[in-house]
Amino acid sequence: MTRIELDEYKEHKKMSIRSDSFERLIEFMKSYYNMHNPDELFDTLKNDDTAIMMLNKCSITSAASMNQFLDRF
């Protein structure tokens, strides 16, 4: 299981042009971990306390809803 490297994420946040914190996190996961699969992204995010709050805020409850979010992303 992949764990989110918070120090690397904080560095990424400084350079990101996105204003939404969840979009920045997804952008980070795609670039740092080369994670593009919605199942893998969802599984990783649902095992992180902070990311769980972001998932709930965006009403993402499954890999399918993660895929819908990625389509709009």
N, C-alpha and C positions, 0 to 999 in steps of 0.2 A: 504494500500500500504506500502511496506517495504522500508525504507530509509537506505542507506548504512552508517553504523557507521564508519566514517573516522578514528577516534582514534583507534578503534579495527583493522581496516584494516592496518593502519600504523604499529601496533605491529605485525600483521601477516606477513607483508612484510619483516620484519627483520629476520623472521625464515624460510621463503620460500626458496626453492632451485631453483625455476624457475627464469629465467632471463627476460622473457617477462611480461610486466606489466599487459596485459589483461589476460594472463593465471593465474597470481597471483590473480587477482580480481575474476576470476571464481573459483579458488581454495578456496578463502576466502568465497565466497557466498555459496559454497557447504558445507564447514565445519562449518562456523559460523551460517548460517541461515538454514542449512540442505536443501538447495534448489538444486534439481536435475532435476526438470521439465523445459524443454527448454522454454515453454510459460511463466512460472513464472520468470525465469531468465531474459528473454528478456524484459518483461514488467517492471521489477525492474530497469534494466540497462538503458532502454530508458527514464526513468524519472530522470536520474542523468546527469548533464551537462558534467562531466568528462568522465563518462562511455559512453556517446553518441559519444564522439570523438574516444574512443577505438573501439566502434562498427563500426564506419565509416572506421577507419583504417583497420579493418579486413573484411570489406565489408559485415557485418552482418546487414541485413535489415528486417529480419522477424524471427519468432520463428523457422521456418523451416531451415533457414540458421544457426541459433543458434544450432539447433539439429545436423546439419552437422559438425559444429565446435566441438561440444561436442563428436561426434563420433571419431574425430581425436585426441581429448584431452586425 
